[in-house]
């Protein structure tokens, strides 16, 4: 029983240990994805600034380290100049004072003059003043000042006893000299200790300054190398991202130039280059539509053809817009072509197209659509409440302009004579326009197929009328 429990726990631990690396890997992958997404969302200026940021950061560190080093070096130099050197000078001056005390004491013993005694006392005061000035230095030094003062007092008292007041006057001169040297050496020994302390402190600070200078130099070299490597890496990442995006856009340009308007540059950036890639996609879609429209357009009039007309109808109906589908057909056009030839017939077709386009431009709306199904059939798509004034103006201008395409005799008679399809000579009146109109004003329309079926029936009714005429489908049910 216990063995089974232990085995089950070990299995669970194995399962947990197996899941842990996978979970960590997923987290790292997620973090990389977030960093990548954030980088792609940056614009070019921020990416460039991001590339310079590590260098600026390292330069700031370099400046801080340099400032700290210079501050410490300045403190060390100030300490040497303001404390150590003055302390050594004081020690040298006190040494001179000790020597001069002996000199003036011995001179007074010979001359017994007041001036020499005054100088002797002045040197004693100078010594004590200099010894006291050590305490006022900017930095404290552990010098034997108290012990030095005691030894100096003993030495001073010895000079007074043996040379100034002569209270002690042994007969043996050698003994006096030995005692004098002993007292003086004790004082000079402590003065030399003070001077040695100052000199050692100065030496330590000089060595510290040298070490700090070396460390600062090594740190500067290290920071420069790190800055160079990091800056090159950051510049590589930023430049690589920009260059790769530009290459993709270049490839997209080549693909679109070759006619592949559906090519996707696959640019994930959301910066200016990302906006340019998005513009490329829109341009490709637009070029594809324009190419389709160009292939579908009539080579004679340049107007969109049947495919574009069908798409326009379906788009308006899909958006729930108001639609009037106006089909224009030139009556007696075959007879005109048979009589005058296809060249003059083409001129009539061009004139009809120009009349429709001009009227729509002058009196229509921006969203009105003019198309050329083919032959002598044209289409106008507009709102149902605008079709009648537009169509009436188009018919009026067509009836006015059509006469100039006929010969003078035919204009005077008002008809032409030509054979029909059965070879029988017949008379045909001057060409006119028949307009068949289908709207969704009173009933819904499902699409261009339904519109085409309805307008074909309305066109038959319009063709039966003499001259230019407008026939509107008024049925409520298809």
C-alpha distance (Angstrom), angle and dihedral (degrees) to the residues before:
residue distance angle dihedral
X1 . . .
X2 3.81 . .
X3 3.81 89.9 .
X4 3.80 90.6 56.6
X5 3.82 92.3 49.7
X6 3.80 91.6 49.8
X7 3.81 91.2 47.9
X8 3.84 91.1 49.4
X9 3.82 91.7 50.1
X10 3.81 91.2 49.0
X11 3.80 90.3 51.4
X12 3.81 90.7 51.3
X13 3.81 90.8 48.5
X14 3.79 90.1 49.5
X15 3.78 89.9 50.9
X16 3.81 91.7 49.5
X17 3.79 92.3 46.7
X18 3.80 89.3 50.3
X19 3.81 92.6 50.5
X20 3.81 95.7 47.3
X21 3.82 97.8 71.8
X22 3.78 90.9 45.4
X23 3.81 90.9 51.4
X24 3.82 91.5 48.3
X25 3.80 90.2 48.2
X26 3.77 90.7 51.1
X27 3.80 91.0 50.1
X28 3.80 92.0 49.6
X29 3.78 89.9 48.2
X30 3.79 90.0 49.5
X31 3.82 91.9 49.8
X32 3.80 91.3 48.5
X33 3.78 88.8 50.3
X34 3.79 91.6 51.4
X35 3.80 92.2 48.3
X36 3.80 90.6 47.6
X37 3.81 92.0 48.8
X38 3.80 91.0 48.6
X39 3.81 90.9 49.3
X40 3.80 92.3 49.4
X41 3.82 90.5 50.6
X42 3.80 92.3 58.0
X43 3.78 118.4 97.7
X44 3.80 121.0 -124.5
X45 3.81 94.6 -97.3
X46 3.81 92.0 53.2
X47 3.79 91.3 45.6
X48 3.80 89.9 53.8
X49 3.79 90.3 46.7
X50 3.80 88.6 49.2
X51 3.80 88.3 53.5
X52 3.81 91.1 53.1
X53 3.81 93.7 41.9
X54 3.84 96.9 82.4
X55 3.80 90.4 50.2
X56 3.80 91.4 48.9
X57 3.81 90.2 47.0
X58 3.79 92.3 51.2
X59 3.78 91.4 45.3
X60 3.81 88.3 52.7
X61 3.82 89.8 51.2
X62 3.78 89.6 47.6
X63 3.79 90.8 50.2
X64 3.82 92.1 47.9
X65 3.80 92.7 48.3
X66 3.79 90.5 46.4
X67 3.77 91.9 48.5
X68 3.79 91.5 48.7
X69 3.81 91.0 48.9
X70 3.78 92.8 47.1
X71 3.80 90.6 47.6
X72 3.79 91.8 52.1
X73 3.79 92.2 45.1
X74 3.77 90.0 49.7
X75 3.79 90.2 51.1
X76 3.80 91.2 50.0
X77 3.79 92.4 48.4
X78 3.78 91.1 46.3
X79 3.79 89.8 50.9
X80 3.79 91.1 51.2
X81 3.80 93.5 47.3
X82 3.80 97.7 40.6
X83 3.82 100.7 37.1
X84 3.79 117.2 11.5
X85 3.80 99.5 43.9
X86 3.85 93.6 43.1
X87 3.82 88.7 48.5
X88 3.81 91.4 53.6
X89 3.81 90.3 46.5
X90 3.81 90.3 51.2
X91 3.81 89.4 50.4
X92 3.82 90.8 51.2
X93 3.81 91.2 47.7
X94 3.81 92.1 48.9
X95 3.79 88.5 50.9
X96 3.78 89.2 54.0
X97 3.80 89.4 47.7
X98 3.82 91.4 53.8
X99 3.79 92.0 49.5
X100 3.83 92.1 46.1
X101 3.82 91.3 48.6
X102 3.79 88.9 59.3
X103 3.80 91.2 45.0
X104 3.79 95.9 51.1
X105 3.80 93.0 40.9
X106 3.79 91.2 56.5
X107 3.80 91.9 43.4
X108 3.79 91.0 52.2
X109 3.79 90.1 50.3
X110 3.80 87.4 59.7
X111 3.83 103.6 34.0
X112 3.78 100.6 29.6
X113 3.85 90.4 -156.2
X114 3.80 125.9 151.5
X115 3.80 94.9 -131.2
X116 3.79 92.7 60.3
X117 3.78 90.2 47.5
X118 3.79 90.3 51.8
X119 3.77 91.5 51.6
X120 3.81 89.4 48.6
X121 3.80 90.6 53.9
X122 3.85 91.3 44.7
X123 3.81 90.5 54.8
X124 3.78 89.8 51.1
X125 3.80 90.8 51.3
X126 3.82 90.7 45.9
X127 3.80 90.6 53.1
X128 3.79 93.0 51.2
X129 3.82 91.2 44.8
X130 3.78 91.8 52.4
X131 3.77 91.8 45.6
X132 3.81 90.0 51.2
X133 3.84 91.6 48.3
X134 3.81 89.9 65.8
X135 3.80 88.6 74.3
X136 3.84 90.5 57.9
X137 3.80 95.9 56.3
X138 3.87 114.4 117.6
X139 3.81 91.5 -111.1
X140 3.75 129.4 41.6
X141 3.81 118.4 -119.2
X142 3.77 124.3 -166.0
X143 3.78 95.9 -124.9
X144 3.83 126.8 156.5
X145 3.77 92.3 -111.8
X146 3.80 96.1 143.7
X147 3.77 93.6 47.5
X148 3.79 90.5 45.0
X149 3.78 90.8 52.2
X150 3.81 90.9 51.9
X151 3.79 92.5 48.6
X152 3.79 91.2 46.7
X153 3.81 91.3 51.6
X154 3.79 89.5 51.4
X155 3.80 89.6 49.0
X156 3.81 91.9 46.5
X157 3.77 92.1 48.5
X158 3.80 90.2 49.8
X159 3.81 89.8 54.0
X160 3.78 91.4 49.3
X161 3.77 93.8 47.3
X162 3.79 96.5 48.2
X163 3.80 103.5 29.4
X164 3.82 112.0 17.3
X165 3.80 109.7 37.9
X166 3.84 93.9 9.4
X167 3.81 94.4 -142.6
X168 3.78 88.1 146.0
X169 3.76 115.2 44.3
X170 3.79 113.1 161.3
X171 3.75 117.4 -170.9
X172 3.81 93.6 -131.3
X173 3.84 108.4 83.8
X174 3.80 91.7 -171.3
X175 3.75 91.1 58.7
X176 3.82 91.1 52.7
X177 3.78 91.5 49.4
X178 3.78 91.5 49.5
X179 3.78 92.1 49.6
X180 3.83 89.9 46.0
X181 3.81 91.9 51.1
X182 3.80 90.7 46.6
X183 3.83 93.7 51.7
X184 3.79 92.2 42.4
X185 3.80 94.0 47.8
X186 3.79 90.7 52.2
X187 3.81 90.6 55.0
X188 3.81 94.4 43.0
X189 3.79 90.1 47.8
X190 3.81 91.7 59.1
X191 3.81 91.1 43.4
X192 3.80 88.7 52.3
X193 3.81 89.3 50.4
X194 3.80 89.5 55.4
X195 3.78 90.8 48.5
X196 3.81 91.5 47.2
X197 3.80 91.0 50.7
X198 3.79 89.9 53.1
X199 3.81 92.4 44.8
X200 3.83 92.7 48.5
X201 3.78 91.1 47.4
X202 3.78 89.6 50.5
X203 3.80 90.3 48.9
X204 3.83 91.7 49.2
X205 3.78 90.9 50.5
X206 3.78 91.8 47.6
X207 3.79 90.5 51.5
X208 3.80 89.8 46.2
X209 3.80 90.2 51.0
X210 3.78 90.8 50.2
X211 3.80 91.3 48.9
X212 3.77 91.5 47.7
X213 3.80 90.8 49.0
X214 3.79 90.2 51.4
X215 3.80 92.1 46.7
X216 3.79 90.6 47.0
X217 3.80 89.9 51.1
X218 3.81 92.1 48.7
X219 3.80 90.8 46.6
X220 3.80 90.5 49.0
X221 3.80 91.2 50.6
X222 3.80 91.3 47.1
X223 3.81 93.0 47.6
X224 3.80 90.4 47.7
X225 3.77 92.0 51.9
X226 3.79 92.9 45.2
X227 3.79 90.0 46.5
X228 3.79 90.8 49.8
X229 3.80 93.2 49.1
X230 3.81 95.1 43.3
X231 3.80 92.5 44.7
X232 3.79 91.7 49.2
X233 3.80 89.9 48.0
X234 3.80 92.8 48.2
X235 3.80 91.3 45.1
X236 3.81 89.3 49.0
X237 3.80 92.6 51.2
X238 3.82 94.2 46.6
X239 3.81 94.5 41.3
X240 3.80 91.9 45.2
X241 3.79 91.3 52.0
X242 3.80 92.8 48.5
X243 3.83 94.4 41.9
X244 3.80 92.7 47.2
X245 3.79 90.7 50.0
X246 3.80 91.0 48.8
X247 3.82 90.2 50.3
X248 3.79 89.6 51.7
X249 3.79 90.6 50.4
X250 3.80 89.6 47.7
X251 3.80 89.3 51.9
X252 3.81 89.4 48.5
X253 3.80 89.6 52.1
X254 3.78 91.2 51.6
X255 3.81 92.2 47.0
X256 3.79 92.8 49.4
X257 3.79 90.6 45.9
X258 3.80 86.6 54.8
X259 3.80 90.5 52.6
X260 3.83 99.4 -100.6
X261 3.80 95.5 131.1
X262 3.82 93.3 164.6
X263 3.82 92.8 62.9
X264 3.81 112.6 126.9
X265 3.85 115.8 -150.5
X266 3.81 88.9 -150.6
X267 3.81 93.5 -139.8
X268 3.80 114.7 163.8
X269 3.79 96.6 -174.2
X270 3.78 118.9 114.6
X271 3.81 93.6 -161.8
X272 3.80 128.3 94.8
X273 3.80 90.4 -67.3
X274 3.80 89.1 51.1
X275 3.80 89.2 52.3
X276 3.80 88.5 49.5
X277 3.82 90.2 50.9
X278 3.80 89.6 50.4
X279 3.80 88.2 49.8
X280 3.81 88.1 51.9
X281 3.80 89.9 54.2
X282 3.80 92.0 49.8
X283 3.79 89.6 45.2
X284 3.81 90.7 51.1
X285 3.79 91.8 50.4
X286 3.78 90.5 46.6
X287 3.80 92.6 47.3
X288 3.78 89.6 49.6
X289 3.79 90.3 53.3
X290 3.79 91.1 45.1
X291 3.79 91.2 48.3
X292 3.76 90.9 51.2
X293 3.78 90.2 46.6
X294 3.80 91.1 47.0
X295 3.78 92.3 51.3
X296 3.77 89.4 45.5
X297 3.82 94.7 44.3
X298 3.77 121.5 103.7
X299 3.82 111.0 -102.9
X300 3.81 89.4 -146.3
X301 3.81 101.7 50.4
X302 3.83 102.1 15.0
X303 3.80 89.9 -131.5
X304 3.83 121.2 138.3
X305 3.79 114.2 -89.4
X306 3.78 136.1 -138.5
X307 3.83 98.6 -63.6
X308 3.80 92.7 51.3
X309 3.80 90.6 46.1
X310 3.80 91.8 52.0
X311 3.82 91.4 49.0
X312 3.79 92.0 48.3
X313 3.83 91.4 50.9
X314 3.82 92.7 48.2
X315 3.83 91.5 46.5
X316 3.82 92.9 52.8
X317 3.81 92.9 46.6
X318 3.82 92.6 45.0
X319 3.81 89.6 55.6
X320 3.82 91.3 48.5
X321 3.80 92.1 -116.4
X322 3.79 127.1 158.4
X323 3.82 110.4 -97.4
X324 3.79 135.5 -166.9
X325 3.80 112.1 -178.7
X326 3.83 107.1 -159.5
X327 3.80 116.3 -171.3
X328 3.85 114.5 -165.1
X329 3.79 119.2 -159.8
X330 3.85 126.1 -179.9
X331 3.78 110.5 -129.7
X332 3.87 119.0 -138.5
X333 3.81 89.7 9.7
X334 3.83 94.5 136.0
X335 3.78 90.4 53.9
X336 3.84 89.4 49.3
X337 3.82 90.3 51.8
X338 3.80 92.1 47.2
X339 3.79 91.1 49.8
X340 3.82 101.9 41.5
X341 3.80 103.2 18.8
X342 3.81 135.0 -112.1
X343 3.81 94.7 -74.5
X344 3.78 93.7 63.3
X345 3.80 88.4 39.2
X346 3.80 89.4 57.7
X347 3.80 89.1 52.1
X348 3.82 88.9 55.0
X349 3.82 90.5 50.6
X350 3.81 90.6 49.5
X351 3.81 90.4 48.3
X352 3.82 91.7 50.9
X353 3.83 90.7 49.1
X354 3.82 91.6 49.2
X355 3.81 92.0 49.0
X356 3.82 92.3 51.6
X357 3.83 93.0 45.6
X358 3.81 93.0 46.2
X359 3.80 94.6 49.6
X360 3.82 91.7 47.7
X361 3.82 91.4 48.4
X362 3.80 92.4 48.9
X363 3.80 101.4 39.2
X364 3.80 106.8 11.9
X365 3.79 134.3 80.5
X366 3.78 131.1 -99.3
X367 3.78 92.7 -106.6
X368 3.83 94.5 53.4
X369 3.80 112.8 117.0
X370 3.81 128.6 -148.5
X371 3.80 120.9 -167.0
X372 3.81 139.9 172.3
X373 3.79 113.9 -138.5
X374 3.77 91.5 -173.4
X375 3.79 140.1 -82.1
X376 3.80 109.5 18.2
X377 3.84 96.3 -23.1
X378 3.81 120.3 108.1
X379 3.82 132.7 176.2
X380 3.80 132.3 -146.8
X381 3.81 120.0 -169.5
X382 3.78 115.9 -165.5
X383 3.80 142.6 133.4
X384 3.78 112.5 -62.7
X385 3.79 92.8 -119.2
X386 3.84 92.4 57.4
X387 3.78 104.2 46.2
X388 3.81 99.6 86.6
X389 3.85 100.4 57.2
X390 3.79 89.8 42.9
X391 3.80 94.0 49.1
X392 3.81 92.9 45.5
X393 3.81 91.3 52.3
X394 3.81 91.3 47.4
X395 3.81 92.2 50.7
X396 3.80 92.0 47.1
X397 3.80 93.1 52.3
X398 3.79 92.9 44.0
X399 3.82 92.9 51.5
X400 3.80 88.7 49.6
X401 3.82 96.8 47.7
X402 3.81 101.1 38.0
X403 3.79 94.0 74.3
X404 3.79 93.5 67.5
X405 3.79 89.6 65.7
X406 3.82 91.9 61.2
X407 3.79 126.8 80.0
X408 3.81 116.7 -104.9
X409 3.82 94.7 -106.7
X410 3.79 91.7 50.6
X411 3.81 91.1 47.5
X412 3.83 90.1 51.5
X413 3.81 94.0 48.7
X414 3.82 93.0 40.0
X415 3.80 94.8 -133.7
X416 3.81 144.8 58.9
X417 3.76 131.3 -132.9
X418 3.81 121.5 -133.6
X419 3.80 139.8 136.6
X420 3.75 120.7 -87.3
X421 3.83 125.8 -138.0
X422 3.81 89.8 -77.7
X423 3.82 92.4 53.5
X424 3.80 94.0 -108.5
X425 3.82 116.4 140.1
X426 3.81 108.8 -118.2
X427 3.78 139.8 166.1
X428 3.80 121.0 -116.5
X429 3.81 126.4 -166.9
X430 3.81 124.5 -125.2
X431 3.81 110.8 -70.2
X432 3.79 117.3 -91.7
X433 3.82 138.4 178.6
X434 3.78 124.9 -104.5
X435 3.79 116.4 -164.0
X436 3.82 123.0 -160.2
X437 3.80 112.9 -167.1
X438 3.83 128.7 -164.0
X439 3.82 120.0 -179.1
X440 3.79 138.1 177.9
X441 3.79 91.4 -141.0
X442 3.82 94.6 111.4
X443 3.80 102.5 17.7
X444 3.80 137.1 26.2
X445 3.78 122.4 -103.1
X446 3.81 120.9 -149.2
X447 3.80 101.6 -158.0
X448 3.78 149.7 -49.7
X449 3.82 93.5 -61.7
X450 3.78 92.3 59.4
X451 3.79 91.4 43.3
X452 3.82 90.5 51.0
X453 3.81 92.9 52.0
X454 3.78 93.2 48.7
X455 3.80 96.3 44.9
X456 3.81 90.6 50.6
X457 3.83 89.9 61.1
X458 3.81 92.0 44.6
X459 3.83 90.3 49.5
X460 3.81 90.5 57.6
X461 3.78 89.8 55.1
X462 3.83 91.5 47.4
X463 3.81 92.5 50.6
X464 3.79 90.6 57.0
X465 3.80 91.8 63.0
X466 3.79 119.3 88.1
X467 3.81 117.5 -116.1
X468 3.77 125.1 -5.9
X469 3.80 111.6 -20.4
X470 3.82 141.8 166.9
X471 3.82 118.4 -138.8
X472 3.80 118.4 -174.7
X473 3.80 124.2 -162.8
X474 3.80 106.2 -120.8
X475 3.80 99.4 175.3
X476 3.78 115.6 127.7
X477 3.81 95.3 -156.3
X478 3.78 124.5 46.9
